[in-house]
Amino acid sequence: STLAKFIFTLVILYLLYRVIGFFFRLGQATRSPLGGDSGADVLDMLHNLEAQHPEARGLRVPVLVVRLGVFLAAADGRVDPREIAAIRRFFVRPDTPSFLVAMLEQVMAIPARPEELPRLLAELTKVVERDDREVILHALLAIIGADGQVTQAEIAFFYTVAQQMGLAPGEAEAILRGARARARGNGHADASQSQEAPA
């Protein structure tokens, strides 16, 4: 009926209003889209954002994965600009909305703190499917080799992440072997030769 169509149209317009309004507010908050400051916990900021804007839950995975990349870049005690560039290359695309780019840049700028990592891994494992976990591990290996040097601390961090995500040591080692083959073919740093799999 005409009335039903009218009501349906109003509902669609309302939903569009909510979504567009949410993205507009995030787009305006380009300096600190997650809120908080450089000393804040990223997970806490993300949860606060989701509480205020339930639509933001769809942003959780990219934020968590980029944050994990920051921890990996800091695993050897220093963050090389080439490692941050590698994180951007994997997770920031030309068509990525500006508000999400600003959010990810904020996530990359906040220093990694050891006490944050267990929560980060637990949250990421909860929201990421198993097949996607392997994709994330491949991305981490690319970040490891981005500065041309692969340290034992970085490889140890890789194994820690793989274990927390439910992969067996043999599965993690297979991913490393694949990375070694690709690195040799491309002339990049070999992430698989710095350290053997932990016993």
TAQUI-V607626 format. One record per pair of residues at least 24 apart in sequence whose ideal C-beta (glycine too) atoms are under 10 Angstrom apart, sorted by sequence separation. I is the first residue (numbers start at 0). GAP is how many residues later the second one is. If there is no record, write none. Layout:
# TAQUI-V607626
i = {I | I}
gap = {GAP | GAP}
This chain:
# TAQUI-V607626
i = {41 | 42 | 65 | 83 | 136 | 172 | 33 | 41 | 64 | 65 | 83 | 135 | 136 | 171 | 32 | 64 | 65 | 135 | 171 | 24 | 25 | 169 | 24 | 41 | 62 | 132 | 133 | 136 | 168 | 25 | 33 | 61 | 78 | 132 | 135 | 168 | 21 | 22 | 25 | 61 | 136 | 168 | 21 | 132 | 133 | 20 | 21 | 22 | 78 | 132 | 143 | 21 | 22 | 25 | 78 | 131 | 132 | 133 | 149 | 157 | 20 | 21 | 61 | 132 | 136 | 140 | 144 | 157 | 17 | 68 | 72 | 129 | 136 | 139 | 140 | 143 | 161 | 162 | 17 | 18 | 124 | 129 | 154 | 157 | 158 | 17 | 62 | 65 | 66 | 69 | 73 | 74 | 123 | 127 | 129 | 133 | 137 | 140 | 141 | 144 | 153 | 154 | 157 | 158 | 58 | 61 | 65 | 68 | 69 | 73 | 132 | 133 | 136 | 140 | 144 | 149 | 154 | 155 | 158 | 159 | 64 | 65 | 67 | 68 | 69 | 72 | 73 | 120 | 124 | 136 | 139 | 140 | 149 | 154 | 155 | 157 | 158 | 58 | 62 | 65 | 66 | 69 | 71 | 73 | 116 | 120 | 123 | 124 | 133 | 137 | 141 | 147 | 148 | 149 | 153 | 154 | 58 | 61 | 62 | 65 | 66 | 69 | 70 | 119 | 123 | 124 | 133 | 137 | 140 | 141 | 144 | 147 | 149 | 152 | 153 | 154 | 61 | 64 | 65 | 69 | 70 | 120 | 121 | 136 | 140 | 145 | 146 | 149 | 151 | 152 | 154 | 155 | 62 | 63 | 66 | 68 | 70 | 116 | 120 | 144 | 145 | 149 | 150 | 151 | 154 | 58 | 62 | 67 | 116 | 119 | 120 | 133 | 137 | 144 | 149 | 150 | 151 | 58 | 61 | 66 | 70 | 89 | 143 | 144 | 145 | 148 | 149 | 69 | 70 | 89 | 117 | 141 | 143 | 144 | 55 | 116 | 141 | 143 | 144 | 89 | 90 | 140 | 142 | 143 | 66 | 67 | 70 | 89 | 141 | 144 | 66 | 69 | 70 | 88 | 89 | 140 | 143 | 139 | 140 | 67 | 86 | 89 | 66 | 67 | 85 | 86 | 88 | 89 | 48 | 85 | 88 | 64 | 86 | 63 | 66 | 67 | 85 | 86 | 89 | 45 | 63 | 66 | 85 | 88 | 44 | 84 | 85 | 63 | 64 | 82 | 83 | 85 | 86 | 63 | 82 | 85 | 44 | 45 | 62 | 63 | 81 | 82 | 84 | 85 | 44 | 60 | 63 | 82 | 83 | 84 | 59 | 60 | 63 | 64 | 79 | 81 | 82 | 83 | 41 | 59 | 63 | 81 | 82 | 32 | 41 | 44 | 74 | 80 | 81 | 32 | 39 | 59 | 60 | 79 | 80 | 81 | 32 | 59 | 60 | 64 | 68 | 71 | 72 | 79 | 81 | 29 | 32 | 33 | 37 | 41 | 59 | 60 | 67 | 71 | 74 | 75 | 78 | 79 | 29 | 32 | 33 | 36 | 40 | 70 | 71 | 74 | 77 | 79 | 26 | 28 | 31 | 32 | 33 | 35 | 39 | 41 | 56 | 64 | 68 | 72 | 25 | 26 | 27 | 29 | 30 | 31 | 32 | 34 | 37 | 38 | 41 | 60 | 64 | 67 | 68 | 71 | 72 | 75 | 82 | 25 | 26 | 29 | 32 | 33 | 37 | 38 | 40 | 43 | 63 | 67 | 71 | 25 | 26 | 28 | 29 | 32 | 33 | 36 | 37 | 42 | 65 | 68 | 69 | 72 | 75 | 77 | 22 | 24 | 25 | 28 | 30 | 31 | 32 | 35 | 38 | 40 | 41 | 64 | 68 | 72 | 75 | 76 | 22 | 23 | 26 | 29 | 30 | 40 | 43 | 60 | 64 | 67 | 75 | 22 | 25 | 29 | 33 | 42 | 46 | 74 | 75 | 76 | 21 | 22 | 25 | 28 | 31 | 41 | 42 | 45 | 74 | 75 | 40 | 41 | 74 | 75 | 40 | 42 | 73 | 74 | 75 | 42 | 73 | 74 | 75 | 71 | 72 | 74 | 75 | 71 | 74 | 73 | 74 | 72 | 71 | 74 | 70 | 71 | 74 | 67 | 70 | 71 | 70 | 67}
gap = {24 | 24 | 24 | 24 | 24 | 24 | 25 | 25 | 25 | 25 | 25 | 25 | 25 | 25 | 26 | 26 | 26 | 26 | 26 | 27 | 27 | 27 | 28 | 28 | 28 | 28 | 28 | 28 | 28 | 29 | 29 | 29 | 29 | 29 | 29 | 29 | 30 | 30 | 30 | 30 | 30 | 30 | 31 | 31 | 31 | 32 | 32 | 32 | 32 | 32 | 32 | 33 | 33 | 33 | 33 | 33 | 33 | 33 | 33 | 33 | 34 | 34 | 34 | 34 | 34 | 34 | 34 | 34 | 35 | 35 | 35 | 35 | 35 | 35 | 35 | 35 | 35 | 35 | 36 | 36 | 36 | 36 | 36 | 36 | 36 | 37 | 37 | 37 | 37 | 37 | 37 | 37 | 37 | 37 | 37 | 37 | 37 | 37 | 37 | 37 | 37 | 37 | 37 | 37 | 38 | 38 | 38 | 38 | 38 | 38 | 38 | 38 | 38 | 38 | 38 | 38 | 38 | 38 | 38 | 38 | 39 | 39 | 39 | 39 | 39 | 39 | 39 | 39 | 39 | 39 | 39 | 39 | 39 | 39 | 39 | 39 | 39 | 40 | 40 | 40 | 40 | 40 | 40 | 40 | 40 | 40 | 40 | 40 | 40 | 40 | 40 | 40 | 40 | 40 | 40 | 40 | 41 | 41 | 41 | 41 | 41 | 41 | 41 | 41 | 41 | 41 | 41 | 41 | 41 | 41 | 41 | 41 | 41 | 41 | 41 | 41 | 42 | 42 | 42 | 42 | 42 | 42 | 42 | 42 | 42 | 42 | 42 | 42 | 42 | 42 | 42 | 42 | 43 | 43 | 43 | 43 | 43 | 43 | 43 | 43 | 43 | 43 | 43 | 43 | 43 | 44 | 44 | 44 | 44 | 44 | 44 | 44 | 44 | 44 | 44 | 44 | 44 | 45 | 45 | 45 | 45 | 45 | 45 | 45 | 45 | 45 | 45 | 46 | 46 | 46 | 46 | 46 | 46 | 46 | 47 | 47 | 47 | 47 | 47 | 48 | 48 | 48 | 48 | 48 | 49 | 49 | 49 | 49 | 49 | 49 | 50 | 50 | 50 | 50 | 50 | 50 | 50 | 51 | 51 | 52 | 52 | 52 | 53 | 53 | 53 | 53 | 53 | 53 | 54 | 54 | 54 | 55 | 55 | 56 | 56 | 56 | 56 | 56 | 56 | 57 | 57 | 57 | 57 | 57 | 58 | 58 | 58 | 59 | 59 | 59 | 59 | 59 | 59 | 60 | 60 | 60 | 61 | 61 | 61 | 61 | 61 | 61 | 61 | 61 | 62 | 62 | 62 | 62 | 62 | 62 | 63 | 63 | 63 | 63 | 63 | 63 | 63 | 63 | 64 | 64 | 64 | 64 | 64 | 65 | 65 | 65 | 65 | 65 | 65 | 66 | 66 | 66 | 66 | 66 | 66 | 66 | 67 | 67 | 67 | 67 | 67 | 67 | 67 | 67 | 67 | 68 | 68 | 68 | 68 | 68 | 68 | 68 | 68 | 68 | 68 | 68 | 68 | 68 | 69 | 69 | 69 | 69 | 69 | 69 | 69 | 69 | 69 | 69 | 70 | 70 | 70 | 70 | 70 | 70 | 70 | 70 | 70 | 70 | 70 | 70 | 71 | 71 | 71 | 71 | 71 | 71 | 71 | 71 | 71 | 71 | 71 | 71 | 71 | 71 | 71 | 71 | 71 | 71 | 71 | 72 | 72 | 72 | 72 | 72 | 72 | 72 | 72 | 72 | 72 | 72 | 72 | 73 | 73 | 73 | 73 | 73 | 73 | 73 | 73 | 73 | 73 | 73 | 73 | 73 | 73 | 73 | 74 | 74 | 74 | 74 | 74 | 74 | 74 | 74 | 74 | 74 | 74 | 74 | 74 | 74 | 74 | 74 | 75 | 75 | 75 | 75 | 75 | 75 | 75 | 75 | 75 | 75 | 75 | 76 | 76 | 76 | 76 | 76 | 76 | 76 | 76 | 76 | 77 | 77 | 77 | 77 | 77 | 77 | 77 | 77 | 77 | 77 | 78 | 78 | 78 | 78 | 79 | 79 | 79 | 79 | 79 | 80 | 80 | 80 | 80 | 81 | 81 | 81 | 81 | 82 | 82 | 83 | 83 | 84 | 85 | 85 | 86 | 86 | 86 | 89 | 89 | 89 | 90 | 93}
